């Protein structure tokens, strides 16, 4: 795990502070940046999101799909958690906390936007960081590749309908054109571009050239993430300074969701007798989120200044320390699982 991944929460925290300070000092500058958009998509943010997502998509090896049937129980567990449980539990927790438990501290419109951001996080299963979690838990690397590849393919077709349905159920107006455009812009096109890039760089099954390319792109991906966080919190600075408790309010249901989903997945993995090398990455994939996509869609659909965008960025802040704690727990409960064929 590299320096950036290990201390991601620290870098994000620093970016948040810088964003709030800059946003309070020069609000007119960020107002001008917010207006650089086309079809409700902010062009600068779109470029930054692409810097984040594209290198991740290059890592996906679709040739691994030939092994899809080798460990079906682990695959089934992750798909059920990712697409049949987590999105709905996230929507429910968003409603429970912001419409019931926190209703006295958050106005109804803002609460609705926070719920929308949580839903977008819940509907976006992890793509990139899961490789880190799998490595740290000594999971089956080939199995992780299969899982990520399948999740990305499903995401192309399921993200927009599922997000639209849950947003509609939560009484949030869904701009379908913008939602579908976001999926094409931030999932389909980067996925195709990543596959083409990987094919060109790995023609002779020599991973050295591919690894060099990924190493070159990694700093740009980091710059994209941190700059996006700076901009988002600069846009939100006035709201945050007036109500600093909102970060904590958003973080609480996200923490409940993450730990709850992991506990459920881990329990099921043990009950169906998955080997540890499959159970660990399966549960990690089912627990973590593709927060880069969630941030991008929240900005496109609800706007740079929205509570939805803020909620997805808080998801970035919360996820890494939580997932590291789950890695610690998983490694210390390895003896709960038998190393047998799934």
Secondary structure, DSSP 4 states (H G I P E B T S, - for coil): --HHHHTHHHHHHHHHHHHHHHHHH-HHHHHHHHT-EETTEEHHHHHHHHHHHHHHHHT--GGGGGGTTTTHHHHHHHHHIIIIIHHHHHHHHHHIIIIIITTTTS-HHHHHHHHHHHHHHHTSB-SSHHHHHHHHTT--HHHHHHHHHHHHHHHHHHHHHHHHHHHHHTT----HHHHHHHHIIIIIHHHHHHHHHHHHHTTTS-HHHHHHHHHHHHHHHHHHHHHHHHHHHHHTHHHHHH-TTHHHHHHHHHHHHHHHHHHHHHHHHHHTT--HHHHHHHHHHHH-B-HHHHHHHHHHHH-TTSHHHHHHHHHHHHHHHHHHHHHHHHHHTGGGS-----
